[in-house]
Amino acid sequence: ITTGALTLIASNNGSITLGADTAFGITNTELSYLNANSLTLGAGLGAITVKGVADGSDADITNGITLTGTNITFDTGASVFKALTVTATGVVDIDVNVTADVGNLSITGSSGDGDNVTIATGVTLTAAGNLTLVNDSTDALDIIGEGVLNLTATGTVTLSNALDANGVLTITAATVDIGAIIDADTHAVNLVPAAGGTVGLGAGAGDFSVTNAELNRINTSGTLTIGTNGTTTMTINGWADDGGLTGTVVLTADAASGSVTFSGSDSSLTAGLTINADAGVTLSASLTTAGTTDINADEDNSGAGTFTLAAAKDLNTGSGALTITAADFALATNANTDIITTGALTLIASNNGSITLGADTAFGITNTELSYLNANSLTLG
């Protein structure tokens, strides 16, 4: 028992095992006997292996555990800590789920001889606070996700260095801090607000915020999905994709009052686009996409979602087909208001609603609005 810090070091640069009985092994039962303000294992001079730390074993370590070793490995079984800081002078190899169920989870690798942090396929890293992954090598080697990878935090997920995602990557958090490239190749990337709420992209305001610089650090020819069924409003301001996205971007605001708004500076994507909102999609700024674009302003078919294009603003999908589904269709009267595609344009009234051509009804397309449509073909309904 100590109300101060407790440090355990294996002599002669020996190895330490946490969760099993080895030469310098601390079993889950032994860990439960330790009462301290904090616990540090190692002094950065020996390897550390974690073999399935049981939930509650560190209940009497007030401020969590710090592992400081050369190479640090998590294997055998999932581990649950109150809070955990991992600092390796070599590599960190994570083969199982790791959870900090009270506080933060921070993992840092520092080797100059290989990939500093390697995470096996199917692993989930979870933090009740913030989750941070760092590659601290002067060689700036990548963090490697060997396959499907889930990063989950009640607070912020921070990626301080490049992440190679070799499978579907899902980040669920209050917000994200993407400090380096996420290279997902052909794999999907999902950014999910942990508590729903508001989302801001580019310079848009939101609780879950992803800046233009951060968005441009995501590279995939697969699908980038942002938002969730709990997203209430999503605001996009000046998202200028630099070419790293060549598949499809999916924006989802499917709360009962969920809406998607493009405002402020114009946005342009080098990918196709799908928007799903329950209560409307508004373009108060121009939007350019580079592939098939599917906008659903009334995804729950409640009859309350309007597609709105503001005066003198454009929606341009290039050669990509464009489909707009909504309860109502509103184009502001202005000679410079345009919907442009050299592909097919399809307009659908949600909830099996009626369409009127030539008059302003619930889903009415006036003659003036019709003159703003530029397409290879137009299909109504």
WOGILIN-V232874 format. One line per field, one symbol per residue. ss: DSSP state (@ for helix, = for strand, . for the rest). phi: phi as a letter, one per 40 degrees, with the letter a starting at -180 (. if undefined). burial: + if it has 24 or more other ideal C-beta (glycine too) atoms within 12 Angstrom, else -. Layout:
ss: ???
phi: ???
burial: ???
This chain:
ss: ....====..@@@..===......==.@@@@@...=.====......===..........=...=====..===....===..=====...===...===....=====.......===...=====...=====.......===...=====..====...===...=====.====...==.....=====...======.....===.@@@@..===..======..=======..=....=..======.....====....==...======...===...==....====.........====....===.....=====.====......===...======@@@...==......==.@@@@@.==..====.
phi: .acbcbbbbccffccbbbhacbdbbbccccccccbacabbbgbgbbcbbbbgccdgcbdccdbgbbbbacbbbbagacbbbcaabbbbcbbbbbbbcbbbcbbcbbbbbbcbbaccbbbccgcbbbbcbcbbbbbccccfcccbccadbbbbaccbcbbcbdbcbcacbbbbacabbccacbbbfcccbbbbccbggcbbbgcccaccbbcdccccccbaccbbbbhaccccbbbbbgcbcchcbbbbcbbbbbcdbcbbbcagccbabcbcabbbbcbhbbbcbcbbbbadbbbbcaccfcgbbbcbbccgbbbbbgcccbbbbacabbbccacbcabbacccbbbbccffccbbbhacbdbbbccccdcccbacabbbg
burial: -----+-+-+----++++++---+++-+--+--+-+-+++++-+-++++++++++-+++-+-+++++++++++++--++++++++++++++++++++++++++++++++++---++++++--+++++++++++++++---++++++--+++++++++++++++++++++++++++++++++++++-++++++++-+++++++++-+++++++-+++++++++++++++-++++++++++++--++++++++++++--+++++++-+++++++++++++++++++++++++++++++++++-+-+++++++--++++++-+++++++++++++----+++++-+-++++++--+-+-------+++---++-++-+--+-+-
